[in-house]
Amino acid sequence: MRLRRTVRFLIAAAATAALGLTGLSAPASASVLDVPPSGANDWSCKPDSAHPQPVVLVNGTFKLMAENWSKLSPKLKEAGYCVFAFNYGHLETDPIPQSAAELRDFVEAVRGATGAEKVDIVGHSQGGMLPRYYVKFLGGADKVDDLVGIVPSNHGTKNPLAIAAGWTFCPSCVDQQVGSELLQKLNAGDETPAGPDYTVITTRYDEVVIPYTSALLTGEKEHLTNVVLQDKCPLDLYMHDQATKDPVVAQWVLDALAHKGPADPGFQPRCVGRA
């Protein structure tokens, strides 16, 4: 237990230092760990007819919301959405069911503040897979309109680092290993239960979710679009960790949220990603 607390403290300290290096700062009255990304957490924001669902951003493992969504959150706000983000699960290391319950409670807070019947969820890595647990097992099916996963760990990873982390301090890393009990339960039967529309955005250069095809889901085409970035933008070299900062990813997210159904598989983004 002491080792687990120590490791978590070191991760938090490193993440805080990273925030300082990126020029982000916190109000004097708040912990730097609780600073939202630009554009997020205006609790007075009310959705309009053009953007009826507020957008909830869900971090990836070991991520803080301010860094994870530093690029995408302001783009969504500029596009007219009410945007909300939160940190959960002790740097997203808690077991997936426990963190999914935190997401459920946060969604209820957003719905209560905005008056919206449903939210859109955009998640990165664990944050793209975890909402599926909320949808399937915690009553989220009728609360979510669009679920967009950016390099999500939908079928887990064979990355040995996930196994090593899981042994010491990261139950969610155990949950995200290929063949885990959690993922067997989550993916049994229908991978895309009725309710939300699902968009998966992944990259062939994913160095964390291995193989990258583990992100992809199966389901009815009218409610699911799987996007591999390089199918439309071959020179886009973005990998897993910084995928939320890819301008091409942002275009796919905005397309998924802009109309009924998932992202349009025929959509052609401007290929402005890292080359």
N, C-alpha and C positions, 0 to 999 in steps of 0.2 A: 504493500500500500504506500509506504514511504517513497519507494522508487517511482511509482506511478505519479504521485503528487509532484515529485521533483522534476520528472520529465515534462509534465504538463506545464509546470512553471517556466521551464526553460523554453518551451515552444512559445508560450505567451510572451515571454521577454523578447524572443527573437522576432516575433510578429510585430510587437510594439516598436522595436528598433527599425523594422522594415517600413513601418508607417512613417517614422521620422525621416527616413531616407527619401521617401517619395514626396516629402513636403506637406504631408497631411498633419493637421494639428487638431486637438480637441478643445472644446470650451473648458474654462477653468473649473467649471462645476461638474464635469463628467469625466469618467474614465476614458482613456484613449481607446480602450477595447470596445466601448459602446458607441463610438462615433459612426453615424451612418454615412454611406457614400453620398456624394453630391446629388441632389435631386430627390433623395428618399426621405421618408418619414415626416412629411408634412401632414399631420393628423387632422388638419382642417380641410384638406383637399377633398373635393367632391367630384366623382366621375361625371362626364357629360355624355350626351347621346352618341357622340362619335367614338368615345372611349369608355364604354359602360362598365368595364371590369377594372378594378385596381390591379396592379401587378405586384406580386409578392416574389422577392428574390431569395433564393435559398443557397447558401454557401456550399462550397466543397470542403472536404476534410482538411483540417488544420488551417482553414482560411478565416480571416476577419472580413466582415462585410465591407468595410471602407476600402480595402484593397481589392477584394474579389470583384466588386461591382463599380470600381472607380470610373470606368469608361462607359459601361452599358447603362448604368442608372441615369446619368444625365441625358443620354440619348433618348431614353424612354420618357423622361420628364419633358424634354423639349418637344417630343412627338405628341404630347398632350395627355399622357397617362399619370394617374396617381400611383406613386411608386413607394413600396415599403420593403424594408430589409431588417434582418435581425441576426444576432449570433446565437447559437444554440449548442447544446450537447457538449460543453467543455471543449471548445475548439473542434466540435463535430466528431468527437471520439466515443461518445456514449453509444450504447446499442441502438440500432436503427429503430426498433419499436418505441423506445423512450423518446428519441428525437422527433419521430413522426408525431407523437402526442404533443410535443412543443409546437410543431408546425400547425397542428389542428387548433391549438389555443391561439396562436398568433393570427391565423386566418380569421378566427371568430372575432378577435379584436379589430382587425381591419374591416371586416364586414360591419361590425357595430359602429365604427367611427365614420365609415363612408356611406352606409346605407345600401351598399351593393348586395345583391343576392348571391353573386358568384365573384370569384377572383380568377385571374390568370396567374399561373406559377411559372417562373423561369428559374431553373436550377442548374448548377454546375457540378459535375462529377457525382459525389454522393448526393448532392442537392438536386440532381436530376432524377435519381433513382428513388430516393427516400419518399418524395411525394406520392409515388405509386403505392406505397404501403398505406399512406393516409387515405388515398382514394379507395383502395381495395378493402381495407380492414377497419378504418376509423371513421367512416361516415363521410368521406370527402367527395364521393362520386357526384353528388348533387350540389357541391359547393365550388367546383372548379370547372371553368369553361375551356381554357387551354392549358395544357401542360407541355412546356418546352424544356427538353433536357439538352444541355450542352456537354458533350463528352460524358454522358452518364454511365455509371457502373451498373447497367441494368442486368447483365449476366455475370458480373464480377470480373476479377482480373487474376491473371497468373503471375503478376509481378511479385517476385520474391520479397521485395521490401514490404509489401502489405502483410505478408505472413510474419515477417520478423517484428513489425510494429505491433501486430495483433498479439504476439506472445507476451509483450511487456506492458503496454499501456493503452491500447486502442481497440476496444471491443468492436467498434464500427468497421475497423480494418478486417477483423475476422469475418464480419457479416458480408464484406465486399469481396471475399475470395471466391473464385469459381467453385461451384458445388456446395457452398455454405448452406446450412440448414435454413437460414433466413431467405436466401435467394431461391432455394427449392420451393419454399412456401409461397414466396412472392410471384414466381413465374409459373406455378402450377395452374393449369387450365388457361383462362383468358389472360393474356399479358396486357391487354388494353381494355379494361372493363368499361362498359357503357357509362357515359357521363361526359368526361372531358374529350377534347380532341388532342391527339398526341403528335408532337414533332420532336424528332431526335436529330441532333446535329453533331456529327463526329468528324474526326480527321484521321487520315491514314498514318499520320506521324505521332499518334498518341503513344507516349512513353510510359503512361501510368496505367490506363485501362488496356490490358494486353490479353488477347488481340483486340484491335480497335473494333472489330465486328461484334464484340461483346456488348457494345452500346445499343445495337440495333434491336428493334422490337418486331414482333409479328402481330398482325391484326388486320381489320378491314381497311381497305385503302381510303375509303371516304372519311375515316377518322384517324388515320395514321400516315405520316410522311417521314421516311428515313432519309436524311441528308448526309452525304459524304462530301465534305467541302471540295475535295480535289476533282469530283465529277464535273463541277461547273467552273472551278478556278484551279487548274492543275499546278500553278506556281504558288499557291497558298501553302506556306510551310509552318503555319501555326501548329503548336503542339498542345498538350493537355493543359498545363498549368496556366498559360496565358490566353486560353481560347476565348474567355469572356471579353478580351480586349481586341479581338480581331474585328476589323470593320466589316468583313464579309459575314461573320457570325451575326453581328448586329442587324444586318440587312435581312437575314433569314428570320431572326426573332421578330422583327417588326412586321414582316410579311405574315408570319404565323398568327400574330395578334390582330392584324388589320381586317380580317374577314372571317366569315363563318367557315368552320373546318380547320384542318391543320395547315401548315405551310403548303403553298402551291408547288408541287413537284416540278412544274414547268417554269418556275421563277428563275430568272437569270440575274444574279447579283453583279454589281460592278466589282471586278476582281482587283481590289486594292489592298489585299492582304500582303503580309511579309513575303518577299521573294528573294 
